[in-house]
Amino acid sequence: LEVADNTGVVSASSGKSASSRRNKGRAPPRQETVARTLEQLSATDSKWQRLLRDPDGLFSASDVIDDTYEKYLGDIVDLMVQHDCSFKRAIELSTVSAEAASS
């Protein structure tokens, strides 16, 4: 498609909007993540109560946990259950596992 501007110059146009041409090759917009409180998570799965009962008292029921943090904490809570340990100990275990995997 050829288009003439107000000076009479003719240029080629693909028929696509300028914004669609600018966004070509870019990742789609990020979807909003769901954030829930630790209390809400523990109501759906009792394993999350381990964080609320942890002896170091690092977590409260009103702590907001987004999707990314939930995935990370889920791995840590699984270690807490598996090893019957505190949050801090589970962090240590996850670090040792990560170091061993990278060696």
Biopython code that builds the backbone (N, CA, C, O; Angstrom):
import numpy as np
from Bio.PDB.StructureBuilder import StructureBuilder

atoms = [
    (1, "LEU", "N", (0.854, -1.165, 0.000)),
    (1, "LEU", "CA", (0.000, 0.000, 0.000)),
    (1, "LEU", "C", (0.898, 1.225, 0.000)),
    (1, "LEU", "O", (1.822, 1.318, 0.808)),
    (2, "GLU", "N", (0.635, 2.165, -0.899)),
    (2, "GLU", "CA", (1.407, 3.400, -0.941)),
    (2, "GLU", "C", (0.554, 4.539, -0.410)),
    (2, "GLU", "O", (-0.635, 4.635, -0.717)),
    (3, "VAL", "N", (1.170, 5.398, 0.387)),
    (3, "VAL", "CA", (0.459, 6.500, 1.010)),
    (3, "VAL", "C", (1.215, 7.780, 0.733)),
    (3, "VAL", "O", (2.439, 7.825, 0.851)),
    (4, "ALA", "N", (0.484, 8.825, 0.363)),
    (4, "ALA", "CA", (1.102, 10.135, 0.122)),
    (4, "ALA", "C", (0.876, 11.003, 1.341)),
    (4, "ALA", "O", (-0.234, 11.071, 1.871)),
    (5, "ASP", "N", (1.941, 11.671, 1.788)),
    (5, "ASP", "CA", (1.749, 12.586, 2.904)),
    (5, "ASP", "C", (1.362, 13.959, 2.367)),
    (5, "ASP", "O", (1.163, 14.104, 1.161)),
    (6, "ASN", "N", (1.248, 14.971, 3.230)),
    (6, "ASN", "CA", (0.772, 16.276, 2.782)),
    (6, "ASN", "C", (1.768, 17.018, 1.896)),
    (6, "ASN", "O", (1.430, 18.072, 1.356)),
    (7, "THR", "N", (2.985, 16.501, 1.731)),
    (7, "THR", "CA", (3.959, 17.129, 0.832)),
    (7, "THR", "C", (3.939, 16.466, -0.534)),
    (7, "THR", "O", (4.649, 16.895, -1.444)),
    (8, "GLY", "N", (3.132, 15.423, -0.686)),
    (8, "GLY", "CA", (3.057, 14.728, -1.957)),
    (8, "GLY", "C", (4.046, 13.590, -2.078)),
    (8, "GLY", "O", (4.095, 12.937, -3.120)),
    (9, "VAL", "N", (4.860, 13.318, -1.018)),
    (9, "VAL", "CA", (5.829, 12.240, -1.042)),
    (9, "VAL", "C", (5.084, 10.927, -0.801)),
    (9, "VAL", "O", (4.267, 10.818, 0.114)),
    (10, "VAL", "N", (5.382, 9.935, -1.639)),
    (10, "VAL", "CA", (4.720, 8.640, -1.537)),
    (10, "VAL", "C", (5.644, 7.687, -0.799)),
    (10, "VAL", "O", (6.834, 7.594, -1.099)),
    (11, "SER", "N", (5.066, 6.966, 0.191)),
    (11, "SER", "CA", (5.846, 5.976, 0.931)),
    (11, "SER", "C", (5.043, 4.693, 1.044)),
    (11, "SER", "O", (3.817, 4.692, 0.942)),
    (12, "ALA", "N", (5.763, 3.604, 1.259)),
    (12, "ALA", "CA", (5.104, 2.309, 1.395)),
    (12, "ALA", "C", (4.606, 2.149, 2.825)),
    (12, "ALA", "O", (5.257, 2.587, 3.773)),
    (13, "SER", "N", (3.451, 1.518, 2.967)),
    (13, "SER", "CA", (2.881, 1.256, 4.279)),
    (13, "SER", "C", (2.391, -0.184, 4.303)),
    (13, "SER", "O", (1.841, -0.675, 3.318)),
    (14, "SER", "N", (2.590, -0.853, 5.415)),
    (14, "SER", "CA", (2.157, -2.239, 5.533)),
    (14, "SER", "C", (0.693, -2.345, 5.917)),
    (14, "SER", "O", (0.124, -3.437, 5.893)),
    (15, "GLY", "N", (0.083, -1.238, 6.268)),
    (15, "GLY", "CA", (-1.296, -1.271, 6.705)),
    (15, "GLY", "C", (-1.433, -1.561, 8.183)),
    (15, "GLY", "O", (-2.544, -1.539, 8.712)),
    (16, "LYS", "N", (-0.317, -1.836, 8.870)),
    (16, "LYS", "CA", (-0.360, -2.097, 10.302)),
    (16, "LYS", "C", (-0.228, -0.782, 11.051)),
    (16, "LYS", "O", (0.376, 0.170, 10.555)),
    (17, "SER", "N", (-0.787, -0.738, 12.231)),
    (17, "SER", "CA", (-0.683, 0.477, 13.027)),
    (17, "SER", "C", (0.758, 0.647, 13.502)),
    (17, "SER", "O", (1.538, -0.304, 13.557)),
    (18, "ALA", "N", (1.080, 1.893, 13.842)),
    (18, "ALA", "CA", (2.436, 2.178, 14.318)),
    (18, "ALA", "C", (2.742, 1.399, 15.588)),
    (18, "ALA", "O", (3.864, 0.927, 15.773)),
    (19, "SER", "N", (1.744, 1.259, 16.473)),
    (19, "SER", "CA", (2.012, 0.548, 17.722)),
    (19, "SER", "C", (2.278, -0.929, 17.478)),
    (19, "SER", "O", (3.106, -1.523, 18.169)),
    (20, "SER", "N", (1.589, -1.543, 16.505)),
    (20, "SER", "CA", (1.851, -2.957, 16.247)),
    (20, "SER", "C", (3.214, -3.148, 15.616)),
    (20, "SER", "O", (3.856, -4.175, 15.835)),
    (21, "ARG", "N", (3.669, -2.178, 14.837)),
    (21, "ARG", "CA", (5.018, -2.275, 14.273)),
    (21, "ARG", "C", (6.072, -2.097, 15.365)),
    (21, "ARG", "O", (7.102, -2.769, 15.339)),
    (22, "ARG", "N", (5.829, -1.201, 16.325)),
    (22, "ARG", "CA", (6.784, -0.967, 17.411)),
    (22, "ARG", "C", (6.896, -2.182, 18.320)),
    (22, "ARG", "O", (7.982, -2.461, 18.828)),
    (23, "ASN", "N", (5.809, -2.912, 18.541)),
    (23, "ASN", "CA", (5.809, -4.037, 19.476)),
    (23, "ASN", "C", (6.237, -5.344, 18.841)),
    (23, "ASN", "O", (6.310, -6.364, 19.526)),
    (24, "LYS", "N", (6.522, -5.339, 17.545)),
    (24, "LYS", "CA", (6.917, -6.571, 16.876)),
    (24, "LYS", "C", (8.194, -7.108, 17.516)),
    (24, "LYS", "O", (9.166, -6.375, 17.699)),
    (25, "GLY", "N", (8.176, -8.389, 17.851)),
    (25, "GLY", "CA", (9.348, -9.027, 18.429)),
    (25, "GLY", "C", (9.463, -8.871, 19.931)),
    (25, "GLY", "O", (10.382, -9.430, 20.530)),
    (26, "ARG", "N", (8.569, -8.135, 20.556)),
    (26, "ARG", "CA", (8.617, -7.975, 22.004)),
    (26, "ARG", "C", (7.750, -9.024, 22.674)),
    (26, "ARG", "O", (6.816, -9.559, 22.077)),
    (27, "ALA", "N", (8.072, -9.300, 23.902)),
    (27, "ALA", "CA", (7.274, -10.251, 24.686)),
    (27, "ALA", "C", (5.895, -9.647, 24.947)),
    (27, "ALA", "O", (5.751, -8.427, 25.033)),
    (28, "PRO", "N", (4.894, -10.497, 25.071)),
    (28, "PRO", "CA", (3.561, -9.978, 25.375)),
    (28, "PRO", "C", (3.557, -9.327, 26.748)),
    (28, "PRO", "O", (4.410, -9.630, 27.582)),
    (29, "PRO", "N", (2.603, -8.436, 26.990)),
    (29, "PRO", "CA", (2.554, -7.773, 28.297)),
    (29, "PRO", "C", (2.423, -8.805, 29.415)),
    (29, "PRO", "O", (1.763, -9.831, 29.253)),
    (30, "ARG", "N", (3.063, -8.516, 30.554)),
    (30, "ARG", "CA", (3.007, -9.437, 31.683)),
    (30, "ARG", "C", (1.618, -9.433, 32.293)),
    (30, "ARG", "O", (0.966, -8.394, 32.403)),
    (31, "GLN", "N", (1.184, -10.619, 32.686)),
    (31, "GLN", "CA", (-0.087, -10.712, 33.374)),
    (31, "GLN", "C", (0.131, -10.346, 34.830)),
    (31, "GLN", "O", (1.203, -10.579, 35.388)),
    (32, "GLU", "N", (-0.888, -9.775, 35.436)),
    (32, "GLU", "CA", (-0.796, -9.424, 36.840)),
    (32, "GLU", "C", (-0.684, -10.689, 37.672)),
    (32, "GLU", "O", (-1.339, -11.692, 37.387)),
    (33, "THR", "N", (0.142, -10.636, 38.695)),
    (33, "THR", "CA", (0.289, -11.797, 39.560)),
    (33, "THR", "C", (-0.725, -11.716, 40.695)),
    (33, "THR", "O", (-1.149, -10.633, 41.100)),
    (34, "VAL", "N", (-1.092, -12.863, 41.185)),
    (34, "VAL", "CA", (-2.027, -12.941, 42.293)),
    (34, "VAL", "C", (-1.221, -12.936, 43.581)),
    (34, "VAL", "O", (-0.271, -13.705, 43.728)),
    (35, "ALA", "N", (-1.590, -12.090, 44.489)),
    (35, "ALA", "CA", (-0.929, -12.044, 45.785)),
    (35, "ALA", "C", (-1.955, -12.404, 46.850)),
    (35, "ALA", "O", (-3.084, -11.913, 46.842)),
    (36, "ARG", "N", (-1.540, -13.270, 47.763)),
    (36, "ARG", "CA", (-2.416, -13.688, 48.853)),
    (36, "ARG", "C", (-1.658, -13.562, 50.158)),
    (36, "ARG", "O", (-0.428, -13.525, 50.178)),
    (37, "THR", "N", (-2.394, -13.497, 51.231)),
    (37, "THR", "CA", (-1.740, -13.459, 52.533)),
    (37, "THR", "C", (-1.347, -14.877, 52.925)),
    (37, "THR", "O", (-1.877, -15.858, 52.403)),
    (38, "LEU", "N", (-0.422, -14.955, 53.839)),
    (38, "LEU", "CA", (0.000, -16.259, 54.348)),
    (38, "LEU", "C", (-1.175, -16.969, 55.028)),
    (38, "LEU", "O", (-1.280, -18.195, 54.988)),
    (39, "GLU", "N", (-2.042, -16.195, 55.642)),
    (39, "GLU", "CA", (-3.239, -16.774, 56.259)),
    (39, "GLU", "C", (-4.131, -17.443, 55.201)),
    (39, "GLU", "O", (-4.657, -18.532, 55.429)),
    (40, "GLN", "N", (-4.296, -16.788, 54.045)),
    (40, "GLN", "CA", (-5.095, -17.374, 52.964)),
    (40, "GLN", "C", (-4.450, -18.650, 52.430)),
    (40, "GLN", "O", (-5.143, -19.633, 52.168)),
    (41, "LEU", "N", (-3.132, -18.641, 52.268)),
    (41, "LEU", "CA", (-2.439, -19.836, 51.795)),
    (41, "LEU", "C", (-2.587, -20.985, 52.784)),
    (41, "LEU", "O", (-2.825, -22.126, 52.390)),
    (42, "SER", "N", (-2.446, -20.679, 54.062)),
    (42, "SER", "CA", (-2.530, -21.749, 55.067)),
    (42, "SER", "C", (-3.951, -22.285, 55.203)),
    (42, "SER", "O", (-4.141, -23.413, 55.658)),
    (43, "ALA", "N", (-4.951, -21.494, 54.815)),
    (43, "ALA", "CA", (-6.336, -21.976, 54.851)),
    (43, "ALA", "C", (-6.584, -23.005, 53.749)),
    (43, "ALA", "O", (-7.452, -23.867, 53.886)),
    (44, "THR", "N", (-5.816, -22.913, 52.649)),
    (44, "THR", "CA", (-5.991, -23.860, 51.539)),
    (44, "THR", "C", (-5.065, -25.066, 51.649)),
    (44, "THR", "O", (-5.360, -26.129, 51.102)),
    (45, "ASP", "N", (-3.936, -24.904, 52.361)),
    (45, "ASP", "CA", (-2.982, -26.000, 52.522)),
    (45, "ASP", "C", (-2.266, -25.822, 53.859)),
    (45, "ASP", "O", (-1.593, -24.816, 54.083)),
    (46, "SER", "N", (-2.416, -26.792, 54.729)),
    (46, "SER", "CA", (-1.886, -26.675, 56.091)),
    (46, "SER", "C", (-0.357, -26.586, 56.151)),
    (46, "SER", "O", (0.191, -26.161, 57.168)),
    (47, "LYS", "N", (0.335, -26.977, 55.085)),
    (47, "LYS", "CA", (1.806, -26.914, 55.137)),
    (47, "LYS", "C", (2.304, -25.488, 55.366)),
    (47, "LYS", "O", (3.378, -25.288, 55.933)),
    (48, "TRP", "N", (1.517, -24.486, 54.921)),
    (48, "TRP", "CA", (1.915, -23.085, 55.082)),
    (48, "TRP", "C", (1.879, -22.653, 56.544)),
    (48, "TRP", "O", (2.502, -21.655, 56.906)),
    (49, "GLN", "N", (1.166, -23.381, 57.379)),
    (49, "GLN", "CA", (1.117, -23.055, 58.807)),
    (49, "GLN", "C", (2.481, -23.224, 59.457)),
    (49, "GLN", "O", (2.743, -22.630, 60.503)),
    (50, "ARG", "N", (3.348, -24.021, 58.856)),
    (50, "ARG", "CA", (4.711, -24.182, 59.391)),
    (50, "ARG", "C", (5.417, -22.838, 59.478)),
    (50, "ARG", "O", (6.161, -22.581, 60.424)),
    (51, "LEU", "N", (5.181, -21.971, 58.477)),
    (51, "LEU", "CA", (5.817, -20.647, 58.520)),
    (51, "LEU", "C", (5.245, -19.814, 59.661)),
    (51, "LEU", "O", (5.973, -19.063, 60.310)),
    (52, "LEU", "N", (3.955, -19.943, 59.905)),
    (52, "LEU", "CA", (3.323, -19.177, 60.978)),
    (52, "LEU", "C", (3.753, -19.679, 62.352)),
    (52, "LEU", "O", (3.783, -18.912, 63.314)),
    (53, "ARG", "N", (4.083, -20.958, 62.446)),
    (53, "ARG", "CA", (4.490, -21.555, 63.721)),
    (53, "ARG", "C", (6.011, -21.622, 63.893)),
    (53, "ARG", "O", (6.497, -22.106, 64.916)),
    (54, "ASP", "N", (6.753, -21.145, 62.910)),
    (54, "ASP", "CA", (8.215, -21.236, 62.963)),
    (54, "ASP", "C", (8.740, -20.520, 64.211)),
    (54, "ASP", "O", (8.291, -19.415, 64.519)),
    (55, "PRO", "N", (9.685, -21.135, 64.933)),
    (55, "PRO", "CA", (10.166, -20.560, 66.203)),
    (55, "PRO", "C", (10.837, -19.191, 66.064)),
    (55, "PRO", "O", (10.860, -18.429, 67.030)),
    (56, "ASP", "N", (11.373, -18.864, 64.914)),
    (56, "ASP", "CA", (12.038, -17.566, 64.755)),
    (56, "ASP", "C", (11.045, -16.420, 64.566)),
    (56, "ASP", "O", (11.428, -15.253, 64.649)),
    (57, "GLY", "N", (9.786, -16.736, 64.314)),
    (57, "GLY", "CA", (8.747, -15.709, 64.206)),
    (57, "GLY", "C", (8.939, -14.722, 63.066)),
    (57, "GLY", "O", (8.608, -13.544, 63.196)),
    (58, "LEU", "N", (9.470, -15.198, 61.958)),
    (58, "LEU", "CA", (9.742, -14.313, 60.828)),
    (58, "LEU", "C", (8.503, -13.995, 59.989)),
    (58, "LEU", "O", (8.520, -13.058, 59.191)),
    (59, "PHE", "N", (7.440, -14.760, 60.163)),
    (59, "PHE", "CA", (6.253, -14.598, 59.325)),
    (59, "PHE", "C", (5.027, -14.309, 60.173)),
    (59, "PHE", "O", (4.922, -14.740, 61.321)),
    (60, "SER", "N", (4.094, -13.560, 59.570)),
    (60, "SER", "CA", (2.809, -13.315, 60.224)),
    (60, "SER", "C", (1.689, -13.655, 59.242)),
    (60, "SER", "O", (1.919, -13.750, 58.037)),
    (61, "ALA", "N", (0.500, -13.835, 59.756)),
    (61, "ALA", "CA", (-0.649, -14.212, 58.933)),
    (61, "ALA", "C", (-0.959, -13.165, 57.870)),
    (61, "ALA", "O", (-1.517, -13.496, 56.824)),
    (62, "SER", "N", (-0.609, -11.919, 58.122)),
    (62, "SER", "CA", (-0.928, -10.842, 57.176)),
    (62, "SER", "C", (0.146, -10.618, 56.109)),
    (62, "SER", "O", (-0.018, -9.752, 55.249)),
    (63, "ASP", "N", (1.232, -11.377, 56.148)),
    (63, "ASP", "CA", (2.278, -11.244, 55.122)),
    (63, "ASP", "C", (1.687, -11.543, 53.748)),
    (63, "ASP", "O", (0.996, -12.544, 53.562)),
    (64, "VAL", "N", (1.966, -10.665, 52.793)),
    (64, "VAL", "CA", (1.464, -10.835, 51.431)),
    (64, "VAL", "C", (2.504, -11.592, 50.614)),
    (64, "VAL", "O", (3.678, -11.222, 50.572)),
    (65, "ILE", "N", (2.042, -12.666, 49.962)),
    (65, "ILE", "CA", (2.924, -13.549, 49.195)),
    (65, "ILE", "C", (2.473, -13.527, 47.736)),
    (65, "ILE", "O", (1.359, -13.950, 47.425)),
    (66, "ASP", "N", (3.335, -13.035, 46.837)),
    (66, "ASP", "CA", (2.974, -13.060, 45.409)),
    (66, "ASP", "C", (3.345, -14.417, 44.808)),
    (66, "ASP", "O", (3.943, -15.259, 45.478)),
    (67, "ASP", "N", (2.985, -14.619, 43.547)),
    (67, "ASP", "CA", (3.201, -15.920, 42.894)),
    (67, "ASP", "C", (4.658, -16.377, 42.924)),
    (67, "ASP", "O", (4.950, -17.529, 43.246)),
    (68, "THR", "N", (5.559, -15.474, 42.590)),
    (68, "THR", "CA", (6.980, -15.830, 42.533)),
    (68, "THR", "C", (7.498, -16.226, 43.910)),
    (68, "THR", "O", (8.186, -17.235, 44.060)),
    (69, "TYR", "N", (7.160, -15.424, 44.908)),
    (69, "TYR", "CA", (7.601, -15.714, 46.274)),
    (69, "TYR", "C", (6.938, -16.987, 46.793)),
    (69, "TYR", "O", (7.544, -17.744, 47.552)),
    (70, "GLU", "N", (5.696, -17.220, 46.383)),
    (70, "GLU", "CA", (4.995, -18.438, 46.797)),
    (70, "GLU", "C", (5.705, -19.684, 46.276)),
    (70, "GLU", "O", (5.830, -20.678, 46.991)),
    (71, "LYS", "N", (6.165, -19.626, 45.038)),
    (71, "LYS", "CA", (6.889, -20.774, 44.477)),
    (71, "LYS", "C", (8.176, -21.035, 45.262)),
    (71, "LYS", "O", (8.487, -22.177, 45.599)),
    (72, "TYR", "N", (8.914, -19.974, 45.547)),
    (72, "TYR", "CA", (10.150, -20.108, 46.308)),
    (72, "TYR", "C", (9.860, -20.642, 47.712)),
    (72, "TYR", "O", (10.465, -21.621, 48.149)),
    (73, "LEU", "N", (8.932, -19.991, 48.410)),
    (73, "LEU", "CA", (8.605, -20.421, 49.764)),
    (73, "LEU", "C", (8.053, -21.841, 49.792)),
    (73, "LEU", "O", (8.292, -22.587, 50.742)),
    (74, "GLY", "N", (7.317, -22.212, 48.751)),
    (74, "GLY", "CA", (6.784, -23.573, 48.670)),
    (74, "GLY", "C", (7.894, -24.607, 48.704)),
    (74, "GLY", "O", (7.773, -25.637, 49.366)),
    (75, "ASP", "N", (8.974, -24.331, 47.990)),
    (75, "ASP", "CA", (10.131, -25.241, 48.013)),
    (75, "ASP", "C", (10.748, -25.308, 49.412)),
    (75, "ASP", "O", (11.135, -26.378, 49.884)),
    (76, "ILE", "N", (10.832, -24.153, 50.060)),
    (76, "ILE", "CA", (11.412, -24.101, 51.402)),
    (76, "ILE", "C", (10.508, -24.833, 52.399)),
    (76, "ILE", "O", (10.989, -25.589, 53.243)),
    (77, "VAL", "N", (9.204, -24.602, 52.293)),
    (77, "VAL", "CA", (8.267, -25.274, 53.202)),
    (77, "VAL", "C", (8.329, -26.787, 52.999)),
    (77, "VAL", "O", (8.257, -27.550, 53.962)),
    (78, "ASP", "N", (8.462, -27.215, 51.752)),
    (78, "ASP", "CA", (8.604, -28.657, 51.494)),
    (78, "ASP", "C", (9.833, -29.226, 52.214)),
    (78, "ASP", "O", (9.781, -30.326, 52.763)),
    (79, "LEU", "N", (10.930, -28.473, 52.208)),
    (79, "LEU", "CA", (12.128, -28.906, 52.943)),
    (79, "LEU", "C", (11.867, -28.918, 54.448)),
    (79, "LEU", "O", (12.345, -29.805, 55.155)),
    (80, "MET", "N", (11.111, -27.938, 54.938)),
    (80, "MET", "CA", (10.776, -27.890, 56.361)),
    (80, "MET", "C", (9.997, -29.143, 56.763)),
    (80, "MET", "O", (10.234, -29.723, 57.823)),
    (81, "VAL", "N", (9.072, -29.543, 55.908)),
    (81, "VAL", "CA", (8.268, -30.737, 56.188)),
    (81, "VAL", "C", (9.144, -31.987, 56.095)),
    (81, "VAL", "O", (9.128, -32.841, 56.982)),
    (82, "GLN", "N", (9.900, -32.077, 55.011)),
    (82, "GLN", "CA", (10.734, -33.270, 54.764)),
    (82, "GLN", "C", (11.751, -33.498, 55.881)),
    (82, "GLN", "O", (11.974, -34.633, 56.301)),
    (83, "HIS", "N", (12.366, -32.417, 56.359)),
    (83, "HIS", "CA", (13.431, -32.538, 57.361)),
    (83, "HIS", "C", (12.961, -32.165, 58.771)),
    (83, "HIS", "O", (13.750, -32.166, 59.716)),
    (84, "ASP", "N", (11.687, -31.850, 58.901)),
    (84, "ASP", "CA", (11.119, -31.424, 60.180)),
    (84, "ASP", "C", (12.032, -30.395, 60.847)),
    (84, "ASP", "O", (12.529, -30.593, 61.955)),
    (85, "CYS", "N", (12.232, -29.286, 60.125)),
    (85, "CYS", "CA", (13.180, -28.277, 60.592)),
    (85, "CYS", "C", (12.576, -26.875, 60.519)),
    (85, "CYS", "O", (11.460, -26.679, 60.037)),
    (86, "SER", "N", (13.347, -25.911, 61.012)),
    (86, "SER", "CA", (12.923, -24.509, 60.990)),
    (86, "SER", "C", (13.118, -23.911, 59.597)),
    (86, "SER", "O", (13.739, -24.506, 58.716)),
    (87, "PHE", "N", (12.563, -22.714, 59.440)),
    (87, "PHE", "CA", (12.714, -21.991, 58.173)),
    (87, "PHE", "C", (14.192, -21.733, 57.873)),
    (87, "PHE", "O", (14.655, -21.973, 56.758)),
    (88, "LYS", "N", (14.917, -21.249, 58.861)),
    (88, "LYS", "CA", (16.345, -20.947, 58.655)),
    (88, "LYS", "C", (17.129, -22.190, 58.251)),
    (88, "LYS", "O", (17.993, -22.124, 57.377)),
    (89, "ARG", "N", (16.833, -23.319, 58.881)),
    (89, "ARG", "CA", (17.533, -24.566, 58.536)),
    (89, "ARG", "C", (17.172, -24.993, 57.118)),
    (89, "ARG", "O", (18.033, -25.470, 56.380)),
    (90, "ALA", "N", (15.919, -24.830, 56.731)),
    (90, "ALA", "CA", (15.502, -25.186, 55.369)),
    (90, "ALA", "C", (16.220, -24.313, 54.337)),
    (90, "ALA", "O", (16.575, -24.790, 53.259)),
    (91, "ILE", "N", (16.431, -23.053, 54.662)),
    (91, "ILE", "CA", (17.201, -22.164, 53.768)),
    (91, "ILE", "C", (18.624, -22.696, 53.624)),
    (91, "ILE", "O", (19.161, -22.750, 52.518)),
    (92, "GLU", "N", (19.227, -23.085, 54.737)),
    (92, "GLU", "CA", (20.586, -23.658, 54.694)),
    (92, "GLU", "C", (20.609, -24.914, 53.819)),
    (92, "GLU", "O", (21.511, -25.091, 53.000)),
    (93, "LEU", "N", (19.626, -25.772, 53.996)),
    (93, "LEU", "CA", (19.563, -27.007, 53.197)),
    (93, "LEU", "C", (19.395, -26.697, 51.716)),
    (93, "LEU", "O", (19.999, -27.358, 50.871)),
    (94, "SER", "N", (18.585, -25.704, 51.400)),
    (94, "SER", "CA", (18.376, -25.361, 49.981)),
    (94, "SER", "C", (19.636, -24.784, 49.365)),
    (94, "SER", "O", (19.911, -25.006, 48.186)),
    (95, "THR", "N", (20.407, -24.041, 50.155)),
    (95, "THR", "CA", (21.669, -23.478, 49.669)),
    (95, "THR", "C", (22.679, -24.579, 49.406)),
    (95, "THR", "O", (23.379, -24.557, 48.394)),
    (96, "VAL", "N", (22.757, -25.538, 50.309)),
    (96, "VAL", "CA", (23.678, -26.670, 50.128)),
    (96, "VAL", "C", (23.284, -27.463, 48.885)),
    (96, "VAL", "O", (24.147, -27.862, 48.103)),
    (97, "SER", "N", (21.988, -27.693, 48.700)),
    (97, "SER", "CA", (21.511, -28.422, 47.518)),
    (97, "SER", "C", (21.846, -27.677, 46.233)),
    (97, "SER", "O", (22.256, -28.288, 45.246)),
    (98, "ALA", "N", (21.672, -26.357, 46.244)),
    (98, "ALA", "CA", (21.955, -25.551, 45.057)),
    (98, "ALA", "C", (23.446, -25.556, 44.738)),
    (98, "ALA", "O", (23.837, -25.638, 43.574)),
    (99, "GLU", "N", (24.279, -25.468, 45.777)),
    (99, "GLU", "CA", (25.739, -25.494, 45.564)),
    (99, "GLU", "C", (26.178, -26.850, 45.035)),
    (99, "GLU", "O", (27.036, -26.916, 44.155)),
    (100, "ALA", "N", (25.609, -27.927, 45.551)),
    (100, "ALA", "CA", (25.970, -29.266, 45.090)),
    (100, "ALA", "C", (25.545, -29.473, 43.639)),
    (100, "ALA", "O", (26.253, -30.118, 42.866)),
    (101, "ALA", "N", (24.388, -28.926, 43.275)),
    (101, "ALA", "CA", (23.884, -29.070, 41.911)),
    (101, "ALA", "C", (24.730, -28.283, 40.906)),
    (101, "ALA", "O", (24.829, -28.674, 39.743)),
    (102, "SER", "N", (25.341, -27.178, 41.346)),
    (102, "SER", "CA", (26.141, -26.367, 40.431)),
    (102, "SER", "C", (27.583, -26.849, 40.323)),
    (102, "SER", "O", (28.325, -26.384, 39.457)),
    (103, "SER", "N", (27.983, -27.764, 41.180)),
    (103, "SER", "CA", (29.374, -28.268, 41.154)),
    (103, "SER", "C", (29.578, -29.302, 40.087)),
    (103, "SER", "O", (30.683, -29.822, 39.935)),
]
sb = StructureBuilder()
sb.init_structure("model")
sb.init_model(0)
sb.init_chain("A")
sb.init_seg("    ")
for serial, (resi, resn, name, xyz) in enumerate(atoms, 1):
    if name == "N":
        sb.init_residue(resn, " ", resi, " ")
    sb.init_atom(name, np.array(xyz, "f"), 0.0, 1.0, " ", f" {name:<3s}", serial, name[0])
structure = sb.get_structure()
